[in-house]
Amino acid sequence: MSEPERVAEPERTAETPWMVDAHHHVWDLSVRDQDWITGDALAPIRRDFSLADLLPEARAAKVAATVVVQTVTVAEETPELLALAAADPELVAGVVGWTDLTRPDVADALAELCELPGRRYLVGIRHQVQGERDPRWLLRPDVRRGLKAVADTGLAYDLVVLPHQLPACVEAAREHPELTFVLDHLGKPPIASGDLEPWDAAVRALAALPNTVCKLSGLVTEADPKSWTVEDLRPYADTVLEAFGPDRLMFGSDWPVCTLEASYGEVVDIARELTDALSDAERAAVFAGTATRVYRL
């Protein structure tokens, strides 16, 4: 993964406040295949994406810090991301990595990650739960042990799930009140169909638990690719704004996946439009404060 060239950090003023992008990815196909990038629809992102690619776009959008998130369930990826952050911390302020929660020595595995170069950038752990066939995967005894180990390490746990898996998220969050659960991409609501239920009720049940937060991310790629508008996204954004509140909501671009439907700058603008009814303090929470607090950036 190549290192970015220096790009001037945006001036932080009342008009251009500090923003945090709490969710993006990088990958280098010469290092490792991204086996989930298949088919014609995903073909535009079947290439390398580096911090060098992201940095000028982030700066143009007045994003001063980011959180890079794992993409594959491969143990080697997390040390690579930590090393990338440590080599040039100009942009990346945090890493959400991966480890196998089901392994008996998961606590030791997490301890090893916390001893690596760049360890101070490790802020959370994530697993591709959306790919698990068992809708109650999070409640398996071995996974429960893994979640406890994540909590004991002081990290957050990112949830990348589909709507039918949200009830298990509720149970897991209730069972581990000491662990902060971060819901990625609003739990992938069915925006393309326009349906709100049963997603709405399930996400509100999760939000009712105080140890949960949500990322305002991944909306454009869940919408109808041929006809979506910002107003198609608004009911889903309004739901999480109401359920979690700005102090438990954080902006994430989901770059480069978002580029299937919108540029980086457009995604930032869409998020601003979806939060246009908030006060300045509330918007500051969504665009910087929540991520900074939850991930201890």
C-alpha positions as CSV (number, residue, x, y, z in Angstrom):
1,M,0.0,0.0,0.0
2,S,1.6,3.2,-1.1
3,E,2.1,6.2,1.1
4,P,0.3,9.5,0.3
5,E,2.0,12.7,-0.9
6,R,1.8,15.7,1.4
7,V,-1.3,17.7,0.9
8,A,-2.0,20.7,3.0
9,E,-4.4,20.2,5.9
10,P,-7.5,22.4,5.6
11,E,-7.6,25.5,7.9
12,R,-9.9,24.8,10.8
13,T,-12.3,27.8,11.1
14,A,-15.9,28.3,11.9
15,E,-16.7,28.0,8.2
16,T,-14.4,25.0,7.7
17,P,-14.7,22.9,10.9
18,W,-12.6,19.8,11.5
19,M,-14.3,16.8,10.0
20,V,-13.7,13.1,10.7
21,D,-14.5,10.4,8.1
22,A,-15.1,7.4,10.4
23,H,-15.3,4.8,7.6
24,H,-13.2,4.2,4.5
25,H,-11.1,1.4,3.0
26,V,-7.8,1.0,1.1
27,W,-6.6,-2.0,-0.7
28,D,-3.8,-3.2,-3.0
29,L,-4.7,-6.1,-5.3
30,S,-1.0,-6.9,-5.8
31,V,-0.8,-7.6,-2.1
32,R,-4.1,-9.4,-1.7
33,D,-7.2,-10.1,-3.7
34,Q,-10.5,-8.6,-2.6
35,D,-12.6,-11.7,-3.4
36,W,-15.8,-9.8,-2.7
37,I,-15.3,-7.5,-5.7
38,T,-17.0,-9.6,-8.4
39,G,-19.5,-9.0,-11.2
40,D,-20.1,-6.1,-13.5
41,A,-21.7,-3.9,-10.9
42,L,-18.5,-3.8,-8.8
43,A,-16.0,-3.8,-11.7
44,P,-15.3,0.0,-11.4
45,I,-13.7,-0.6,-8.0
46,R,-11.7,-3.7,-8.9
47,R,-8.4,-1.8,-8.8
48,D,-6.0,-0.4,-6.2
49,F,-7.1,2.3,-3.8
50,S,-4.5,4.0,-1.6
51,L,-4.2,6.8,0.9
52,A,-2.5,8.7,-1.9
53,D,-5.7,8.5,-3.8
54,L,-7.9,9.5,-0.9
55,L,-5.9,12.3,0.6
56,P,-6.5,15.1,-2.0
57,E,-10.2,14.3,-2.1
58,A,-10.5,14.3,1.7
59,R,-8.7,17.6,2.0
60,A,-10.9,19.1,-0.7
61,A,-13.9,18.1,1.3
62,K,-12.3,19.5,4.5
63,V,-11.9,16.1,6.1
64,A,-8.9,16.3,8.4
65,A,-8.8,12.8,9.9
66,T,-10.2,9.3,9.0
67,V,-10.7,5.8,10.3
68,V,-9.7,3.0,7.9
69,V,-11.7,-0.2,8.2
70,Q,-10.8,-3.8,7.4
71,T,-12.2,-5.4,4.2
72,V,-11.2,-9.0,4.3
73,T,-11.1,-11.7,7.1
74,V,-7.3,-12.2,6.8
75,A,-5.1,-11.8,9.8
76,E,-2.3,-10.1,7.9
77,E,-4.5,-7.1,6.9
78,T,-4.8,-5.4,10.3
79,P,-1.0,-5.2,10.9
80,E,-0.6,-3.7,7.4
81,L,-3.2,-1.1,8.2
82,L,-1.6,-0.2,11.5
83,A,1.8,0.1,9.8
84,L,0.2,2.3,7.1
85,A,-1.2,4.6,9.7
86,A,2.1,4.7,11.7
87,A,4.1,5.4,8.6
88,D,2.2,8.6,7.8
89,P,-0.4,9.7,10.3
90,E,-1.3,12.8,8.3
91,L,-4.7,11.5,7.5
92,V,-5.5,8.2,9.3
93,A,-6.3,8.6,13.0
94,G,-7.7,5.1,13.6
95,V,-7.9,1.6,12.4
96,V,-10.8,-0.9,12.7
97,G,-9.2,-4.2,12.2
98,W,-10.1,-7.9,12.2
99,T,-9.3,-10.9,14.3
100,D,-11.0,-14.3,14.5
101,L,-13.4,-13.9,17.4
102,T,-14.1,-17.6,17.5
103,R,-10.5,-18.7,18.2
104,P,-9.9,-20.0,21.8
105,D,-7.0,-17.7,22.3
106,V,-8.7,-14.6,21.0
107,A,-7.5,-12.6,24.0
108,D,-3.9,-13.4,23.2
109,A,-4.5,-12.5,19.5
110,L,-5.8,-9.1,20.5
111,A,-2.9,-8.6,22.9
112,E,-0.5,-9.3,20.0
113,L,-2.2,-6.7,17.8
114,C,-1.9,-4.2,20.7
115,E,1.9,-4.7,20.7
116,L,2.4,-4.1,17.0
117,P,4.0,-0.9,15.5
118,G,1.1,1.5,15.0
119,R,-0.8,-0.1,17.9
120,R,-2.1,3.2,19.1
121,Y,-4.2,3.5,16.0
122,L,-6.1,0.4,16.7
123,V,-9.6,1.6,17.8
124,G,-11.9,-1.3,16.9
125,I,-12.5,-4.8,15.6
126,R,-15.0,-5.9,12.9
127,H,-16.1,-9.1,11.3
128,Q,-18.1,-9.6,8.1
129,V,-21.2,-10.8,9.9
130,Q,-23.3,-9.9,6.9
131,G,-21.7,-12.9,5.2
132,E,-22.6,-15.4,7.9
133,R,-25.5,-17.7,7.2
134,D,-26.5,-18.0,10.8
135,P,-28.5,-14.8,11.7
136,R,-27.6,-15.3,15.3
137,W,-23.9,-15.7,14.7
138,L,-23.1,-12.9,17.2
139,L,-24.7,-15.0,19.9
140,R,-22.7,-18.2,19.5
141,P,-20.7,-19.0,22.7
142,D,-17.3,-18.7,21.0
143,V,-18.3,-15.3,19.5
144,R,-19.6,-14.1,22.9
145,R,-16.2,-15.0,24.4
146,G,-14.6,-13.0,21.6
147,L,-16.7,-10.0,22.1
148,K,-15.9,-10.0,25.8
149,A,-12.2,-10.1,24.9
150,V,-12.7,-7.0,22.6
151,A,-14.4,-5.2,25.4
152,D,-11.6,-6.2,27.9
153,T,-9.0,-4.7,25.4
154,G,-10.9,-1.4,25.4
155,L,-11.8,-1.5,21.7
156,A,-15.1,-0.8,20.0
157,Y,-16.8,-3.4,17.9
158,D,-18.1,-2.5,14.4
159,L,-21.3,-4.3,13.2
160,V,-21.5,-4.9,9.5
161,V,-24.8,-6.7,9.2
162,L,-28.0,-7.0,7.2
163,P,-31.4,-6.0,8.5
164,H,-32.4,-9.6,9.5
165,Q,-29.3,-9.8,11.7
166,L,-30.2,-6.7,13.7
167,P,-32.2,-8.6,16.4
168,A,-29.0,-10.6,17.2
169,C,-27.1,-7.3,17.4
170,V,-29.6,-6.1,20.0
171,E,-29.2,-9.2,22.1
172,A,-25.4,-9.0,21.9
173,A,-25.3,-5.3,22.8
174,R,-27.6,-6.0,25.8
175,E,-25.4,-8.9,26.9
176,H,-22.2,-6.8,26.7
177,P,-23.0,-3.4,28.2
178,E,-19.3,-2.7,28.7
179,L,-18.7,-2.9,24.9
180,T,-19.5,-0.1,22.5
181,F,-21.1,-1.5,19.3
182,V,-20.9,0.7,16.2
183,L,-23.5,0.0,13.5
184,D,-22.0,0.4,10.1
185,H,-24.1,1.7,7.2
186,L,-27.3,2.0,9.3
187,G,-27.5,-1.8,9.1
188,K,-27.9,-1.7,5.3
189,P,-31.6,-0.7,5.1
190,P,-33.6,-1.6,1.9
191,I,-33.4,1.9,0.4
192,A,-33.8,0.6,-3.2
193,S,-37.3,-0.8,-2.4
194,G,-38.3,2.2,-0.2
195,D,-39.4,-0.1,2.6
196,L,-38.8,1.0,6.2
197,E,-40.0,-2.1,8.1
198,P,-38.9,-4.3,9.7
199,W,-35.5,-2.4,9.5
200,D,-36.9,0.7,11.3
201,A,-38.2,-1.2,14.3
202,A,-35.0,-3.3,14.6
203,V,-32.6,-0.3,14.4
204,R,-34.6,1.6,16.9
205,A,-34.4,-1.4,19.3
206,L,-30.6,-1.3,18.9
207,A,-30.5,2.5,19.4
208,A,-32.5,2.1,22.7
209,L,-29.3,0.6,24.2
210,P,-26.8,3.2,25.5
211,N,-23.7,1.3,24.4
212,T,-24.6,1.6,20.7
213,V,-23.7,4.2,18.0
214,C,-24.4,4.3,14.3
215,K,-22.5,5.4,11.2
216,L,-24.2,7.7,8.7
217,S,-22.5,5.8,5.9
218,G,-23.2,3.4,3.0
219,L,-26.5,5.0,1.9
220,V,-25.8,5.6,-1.7
221,T,-24.9,2.0,-2.5
222,E,-28.1,0.7,-0.9
223,A,-30.3,2.9,-3.1
224,D,-31.6,2.2,-6.6
225,P,-28.6,2.8,-8.8
226,K,-30.7,4.0,-11.7
227,S,-32.9,6.5,-10.1
228,W,-31.9,7.4,-6.5
229,T,-32.1,10.9,-5.1
230,V,-31.1,12.4,-1.8
231,E,-34.8,12.4,-0.8
232,D,-34.8,8.6,-1.2
233,L,-32.1,8.5,1.5
234,R,-33.7,11.0,3.9
235,P,-36.3,8.7,5.7
236,Y,-33.5,6.3,6.7
237,A,-31.2,9.1,7.8
238,D,-34.1,10.7,9.7
239,T,-34.7,7.4,11.5
240,V,-31.2,7.0,12.9
241,L,-31.0,10.7,13.7
242,E,-34.1,10.4,15.8
243,A,-33.2,7.0,17.3
244,F,-29.6,7.5,18.1
245,G,-29.4,11.3,18.2
246,P,-26.4,13.3,16.9
247,D,-24.2,12.4,19.8
248,R,-24.3,8.7,18.8
249,L,-24.1,9.2,15.1
250,M,-20.9,9.6,13.0
251,F,-20.3,10.3,9.4
252,G,-18.5,7.8,7.2
253,S,-17.8,8.0,3.5
254,D,-17.4,4.3,2.8
255,W,-14.9,5.3,0.2
256,P,-14.0,3.8,-2.3
257,V,-17.2,1.7,-2.4
258,C,-19.2,4.9,-2.4
259,T,-17.7,5.8,-5.8
260,L,-19.9,3.2,-7.4
261,E,-22.7,5.8,-7.0
262,A,-21.1,9.2,-6.0
263,S,-17.8,10.9,-5.7
264,Y,-16.2,11.5,-2.3
265,G,-17.1,15.1,-2.3
266,E,-20.7,14.3,-3.3
267,V,-21.0,11.9,-0.4
268,V,-19.9,14.5,2.1
269,D,-22.3,17.0,0.5
270,I,-25.2,14.4,0.8
271,A,-24.4,13.8,4.4
272,R,-24.5,17.6,5.0
273,E,-27.8,17.9,3.2
274,L,-29.3,15.0,5.2
275,T,-28.3,16.8,8.5
276,D,-29.3,20.3,7.4
277,A,-32.0,20.6,10.1
278,L,-29.4,20.1,12.9
279,S,-27.8,22.8,15.0
280,D,-24.2,23.7,14.5
281,A,-23.3,21.7,17.7
282,E,-25.3,18.7,16.6
283,R,-23.6,18.7,13.2
284,A,-20.2,19.0,14.9
285,A,-21.1,15.8,16.8
286,V,-22.0,13.9,13.6
287,F,-19.1,15.1,11.6
288,A,-16.3,14.9,14.2
289,G,-17.3,14.6,17.9
290,T,-18.9,11.2,18.0
291,A,-16.2,9.5,16.1
292,T,-13.5,11.2,18.2
293,R,-15.1,10.2,21.4
294,V,-16.1,6.6,20.5
295,Y,-12.9,5.7,18.8
296,R,-10.7,7.8,21.2
297,L,-9.0,9.5,18.3
